[in-house]
Amino acid sequence: MLRSQLEAALSDEDYEEQKMYGLHLYSVKDTIFAGIGDDTLFLRLDDDTVSQFESEYGYIRAYEPEEGSVLAGFYKVPDNIIAREPDLMRMIRAAHGYAASDADE
């Protein structure tokens, strides 16, 4: 279900998908912006986007592929955002846009 939601949010965007280390990873211009593994969606987000969603939904945890090992710049999308499809779509698009703009620099 997470893959279909992510891909629906990106239906008008360019991206590549690859599978690595048991994860489905999504990238734009060779910059990973999203991943799905173990029923977890994680996104690469800028600080402003994180702050905006935290003001609406509360604390958003950094993504830990293994306990105690934080993947810098990536955040686990909480269930309360996944349950609200319009906001989930907005968050996914923000991650894609951030990666695309970062890759252009």
SENU-874186 format. One record per residue: residue number from 1; residue in three letters; x, y, z of N, C-alpha, C in turn. Coordinates in nm, 4 decimals. Example, Ala and Ser with C-alpha at 12.3 -4.5 7.8 and 13.67 -1.06 7.14 Angstrom:
num:residu:n_xx:n_yy:n_zz:ca_xx:ca_yy:ca_zz:c_xx:c_yy:c_zz
1:ala:1.3190:-0.5690:0.7800:1.2300:-0.4500:0.7800:1.3200:-0.3300:0.7800
2:ser:1.2850:-0.2250:0.7080:1.3670:-0.1060:0.7140:1.2900:0.0030:0.7870
***
This chain:
num:residu:n_xx:n_yy:n_zz:ca_xx:ca_yy:ca_zz:c_xx:c_yy:c_zz
1:met:0.0808:-0.1193:0.0000:0.0000:0.0000:0.0000:0.0858:0.1268:0.0000
2:leu:0.1940:0.1290:0.0760:0.2799:0.2466:0.0799:0.3394:0.2770:-0.0574
3:arg:0.3809:0.1733:-0.1291:0.4381:0.1949:-0.2627:0.3356:0.2594:-0.3551
4:ser:0.2138:0.2112:-0.3534:0.1127:0.2682:-0.4433:0.0817:0.4131:-0.4053
5:gln:0.0806:0.4444:-0.2763:0.0569:0.5822:-0.2335:0.1720:0.6722:-0.2776
6:leu:0.2942:0.6255:-0.2592:0.4101:0.7038:-0.2985:0.4109:0.7260:-0.4495
7:glu:0.3866:0.6214:-0.5244:0.3886:0.6327:-0.6699:0.2736:0.7189:-0.7212
8:ala:0.1594:0.7170:-0.6537:0.0478:0.8041:-0.6922:0.0844:0.9510:-0.6699
9:ala:0.1523:0.9798:-0.5610:0.1935:1.1174:-0.5325:0.2929:1.1685:-0.6361
10:leu:0.3655:1.0772:-0.6980:0.4706:1.1141:-0.7929:0.4300:1.0901:-0.9382
11:ser:0.3018:1.0720:-0.9629:0.2574:1.0340:-1.0974:0.2987:1.1337:-1.2053
12:asp:0.3158:1.2596:-1.1711:0.3560:1.3611:-1.2685:0.5036:1.3983:-1.2582
13:glu:0.5792:1.3241:-1.1815:0.7197:1.3574:-1.1565:0.8124:1.2530:-1.2169
14:asp:0.9349:1.2954:-1.2456:1.0394:1.2019:-1.2873:1.1052:1.1443:-1.1629
15:tyr:1.1241:1.0139:-1.1623:1.1957:0.9481:-1.0530:1.2379:0.8100:-1.0992
16:glu:1.3302:0.7535:-1.0248:1.3730:0.6162:-1.0503:1.3513:0.5357:-0.9238
17:glu:1.3205:0.4089:-0.9432:1.3030:0.3181:-0.8296:1.4055:0.2067:-0.8418
18:gln:1.4627:0.1705:-0.7294:1.5549:0.0573:-0.7268:1.5374:-0.0170:-0.5951
19:lys:1.5743:-0.1419:-0.5953:1.5678:-0.2213:-0.4736:1.7101:-0.2499:-0.4291
20:met:1.7377:-0.2177:-0.3033:1.8701:-0.2375:-0.2485:1.8585:-0.2668:-0.0989
21:tyr:1.9308:-0.3656:-0.0533:1.9310:-0.4033:0.0889:1.7903:-0.4325:0.1402
22:gly:1.7045:-0.4851:0.0539:1.5686:-0.5173:0.0943:1.4757:-0.3969:0.1006
23:leu:1.5217:-0.2816:0.0561:1.4423:-0.1595:0.0574:1.4051:-0.1206:-0.0854
24:his:1.2913:-0.0582:-0.0999:1.2562:0.0068:-0.2263:1.2989:0.1516:-0.2107
25:leu:1.3922:0.1958:-0.2946:1.4448:0.3317:-0.2866:1.4018:0.4108:-0.4083
26:tyr:1.3702:0.5368:-0.3865:1.3249:0.6257:-0.4922:1.4219:0.7430:-0.4998
27:ser:1.4634:0.7762:-0.6230:1.5603:0.8841:-0.6401:1.5220:0.9717:-0.7581
28:val:1.5743:1.0922:-0.7552:1.5630:1.1856:-0.8661:1.7026:1.2417:-0.8878
29:lys:1.7491:1.2364:-1.0118:1.8829:1.2860:-1.0469:1.9890:1.2259:-0.9544
30:asp:1.9803:1.0958:-0.9308:2.0738:1.0201:-0.8470:2.0734:1.0594:-0.6998
31:thr:1.9702:1.1291:-0.6550:1.9580:1.1662:-0.5142:1.8375:1.0939:-0.4556
32:ile:1.8620:1.0078:-0.3587:1.7532:0.9328:-0.2946:1.6688:1.0283:-0.2111
33:phe:1.5378:1.0186:-0.2280:1.4471:1.1035:-0.1508:1.3442:1.0240:-0.0723
34:ala:1.3305:0.8946:-0.0992:1.2293:0.8148:-0.0298:1.2692:0.6686:-0.0297
35:gly:1.2188:0.5988:0.0691:1.2407:0.4554:0.0753:1.1293:0.3887:0.1526
36:ile:1.1106:0.2619:0.1222:1.0112:0.1813:0.1925:1.0770:0.0500:0.2310
37:gly:1.0634:0.0154:0.3567:1.1145:-0.1119:0.4059:1.0462:-0.1485:0.5352
38:asp:1.0162:-0.2755:0.5519:0.9499:-0.3231:0.6744:0.8261:-0.2405:0.7081
39:asp:0.7422:-0.2145:0.6079:0.6189:-0.1370:0.6277:0.6445:0.0017:0.6865
40:thr:0.7591:0.0592:0.6521:0.7959:0.1927:0.6971:0.8286:0.2773:0.5755
41:leu:0.7707:0.3965:0.5706:0.8042:0.4940:0.4674:0.8962:0.5970:0.5302
42:phe:1.0091:0.6211:0.4655:1.0984:0.7267:0.5133:1.1302:0.8207:0.3983
43:leu:1.1432:0.9502:0.4331:1.1628:1.0547:0.3339:1.2787:1.1452:0.3736
44:arg:1.3481:1.1954:0.2730:1.4528:1.2957:0.2955:1.3844:1.4320:0.2912
45:leu:1.3908:1.5042:0.4027:1.3186:1.6302:0.4156:1.4096:1.7409:0.4656
46:asp:1.3814:1.8623:0.4218:1.4560:1.9778:0.4725:1.3979:2.0198:0.6076
47:asp:1.4734:2.0996:0.6811:1.4333:2.1391:0.8163:1.3008:2.2148:0.8192
48:asp:1.2769:2.3015:0.7207:1.1520:2.3779:0.7188:1.0305:2.2872:0.7029
49:thr:1.0421:2.1864:0.6163:0.9313:2.0931:0.5959:0.9061:2.0120:0.7226
50:val:1.0138:1.9665:0.7853:0.9988:1.8914:0.9110:0.9286:1.9779:1.0150
51:ser:0.9726:2.1027:1.0298:0.9108:2.1935:1.1281:0.7632:2.2160:1.0988
52:gln:0.7303:2.2333:0.9716:0.5911:2.2558:0.9343:0.5041:2.1357:0.9715
53:phe:0.5495:2.0149:0.9372:0.4697:1.8962:0.9693:0.4677:1.8697:1.1191
54:glu:0.5759:1.8994:1.1882:0.5750:1.8812:1.3337:0.4765:1.9765:1.4005
55:ser:0.4615:2.0971:1.3475:0.3651:2.1909:1.4066:0.2217:2.1404:1.3882
56:glu:0.1990:2.0625:1.2825:0.0655:2.0086:1.2568:0.0426:1.8736:1.3242
57:tyr:0.1468:1.7905:1.3340:0.1294:1.6505:1.3740:0.2097:1.6072:1.4958
58:gly:0.2991:1.6906:1.5440:0.3841:1.6496:1.6545:0.5177:1.5978:1.6027
59:tyr:0.5983:1.5515:1.6930:0.7364:1.5114:1.6647:0.7459:1.4069:1.5526
60:ile:0.8397:1.4281:1.4624:0.8675:1.3332:1.3546:1.0078:1.2789:1.3769
61:arg:1.0173:1.1488:1.3940:1.1445:1.0836:1.4277:1.2363:1.0709:1.3067
62:ala:1.3650:1.0816:1.3343:1.4643:1.0512:1.2312:1.4537:0.9024:1.1979
63:tyr:1.4862:0.8678:1.0759:1.4782:0.7283:1.0335:1.6014:0.6532:1.0813
64:glu:1.5792:0.5404:1.1443:1.6859:0.4528:1.1912:1.6754:0.3191:1.1187
65:pro:1.7628:0.2947:1.0189:1.7577:0.1647:0.9509:1.7877:0.0493:1.0459
66:glu:1.8694:0.0760:1.1445:1.8972:-0.0175:1.2530:1.8930:0.0636:1.3815
67:glu:1.8481:0.0031:1.4890:1.8362:0.0753:1.6147:1.9689:0.1414:1.6509
68:gly:1.9614:0.2716:1.6785:2.0791:0.3470:1.7167:2.1600:0.4000:1.5999
69:ser:2.1185:0.3698:1.4781:2.1890:0.4146:1.3584:2.0962:0.5050:1.2781
70:val:2.1160:0.6362:1.2895:2.0289:0.7335:1.2246:2.0794:0.7630:1.0841
71:leu:1.9879:0.7653:0.9876:2.0203:0.8023:0.8506:1.9948:0.9529:0.8396
72:ala:2.1008:1.0311:0.8394:2.0928:1.1775:0.8456:2.0049:1.2338:0.7343
73:gly:1.9145:1.3224:0.7737:1.8285:1.3912:0.6784:1.7027:1.3155:0.6399
74:phe:1.6899:1.1905:0.6855:1.5726:1.1098:0.6528:1.4851:1.0936:0.7771
75:tyr:1.3538:1.0948:0.7535:1.2574:1.0877:0.8626:1.1540:0.9801:0.8349
76:lys:1.1158:0.9109:0.9408:1.0110:0.8093:0.9320:0.8770:0.8808:0.9292
77:val:0.7960:0.8497:0.8294:0.6646:0.9129:0.8193:0.5725:0.8450:0.9196
78:pro:0.5196:0.9229:1.0141:0.4344:0.8624:1.1168:0.2987:0.8179:1.0617
79:asp:0.2402:0.7219:1.1310:0.1114:0.6657:1.0892:0.0013:0.7712:1.0785
80:asn:0.0046:0.8732:1.1661:-0.1025:0.9732:1.1608:-0.0958:1.0581:1.0335
81:ile:0.0205:1.0682:0.9702:0.0307:1.1371:0.8407:-0.0056:1.0402:0.7277
82:ile:0.0384:0.9163:0.7381:0.0031:0.8164:0.6365:-0.1489:0.8026:0.6260
83:ala:-0.2182:0.8149:0.7372:-0.3643:0.8020:0.7392:-0.4354:0.9199:0.6726
84:arg:-0.3666:1.0302:0.6580:-0.4260:1.1498:0.5945:-0.3629:1.1684:0.4573
85:glu:-0.4228:1.1048:0.3593:-0.3627:1.0983:0.2252:-0.3237:1.2338:0.1660
86:pro:-0.4048:1.3390:0.1773:-0.3614:1.4668:0.1189:-0.2297:1.5179:0.1798
87:asp:-0.2152:1.5012:0.3102:-0.0923:1.5466:0.3755:0.0247:1.4541:0.3441
88:leu:-0.0022:1.3254:0.3312:0.1022:1.2319:0.2900:0.1524:1.2688:0.1510
89:met:0.0612:1.2971:0.0594:0.0999:1.3357:-0.0767:0.1848:1.4630:-0.0738
90:arg:0.1448:1.5588:0.0079:0.2184:1.6851:0.0207:0.3595:1.6603:0.0732
91:met:0.3720:1.5704:0.1692:0.5023:1.5401:0.2272:0.5918:1.4689:0.1252
92:ile:0.5359:1.3750:0.0520:0.6133:1.3024:-0.0498:0.6613:1.3991:-0.1578
93:arg:0.5727:1.4869:-0.2015:0.6112:1.5844:-0.3050:0.7181:1.6798:-0.2539
94:ala:0.7112:1.7151:-0.1264:0.8142:1.8016:-0.0681:0.9501:1.7316:-0.0692
95:ala:0.9507:1.6027:-0.0381:1.0761:1.5264:-0.0390:1.1323:1.5190:-0.1806
96:his:1.0472:1.4941:-0.2778:1.0910:1.4881:-0.4174:1.1470:1.6235:-0.4604
97:gly:1.0762:1.7311:-0.4301:1.1210:1.8651:-0.4676:1.2520:1.9029:-0.4025
98:tyr:1.2687:1.8650:-0.2770:1.3933:1.8936:-0.2049:1.5093:1.8197:-0.2705
99:ala:1.4908:1.6944:-0.3023:1.5971:1.6161:-0.3663:1.6284:1.6704:-0.5054
100:ala:1.5260:1.7067:-0.5811:1.5468:1.7586:-0.7163:1.6227:1.8896:-0.7120
101:ser:1.5884:1.9776:-0.6179:1.6583:2.1061:-0.6095:1.7998:2.0892:-0.5573
102:asp:1.8185:1.9951:-0.4666:1.9521:1.9681:-0.4123:2.0432:1.9092:-0.5214
103:ala:1.9862:1.8260:-0.6070:2.0645:1.7641:-0.7148:2.1049:1.8667:-0.8193
104:asp:2.0275:1.9750:-0.8326:2.0588:2.0786:-0.9311:2.1774:2.1651:-0.8906
105:glu:2.2083:2.1661:-0.7623:2.3172:2.2534:-0.7136:2.4528:2.1975:-0.7452
***
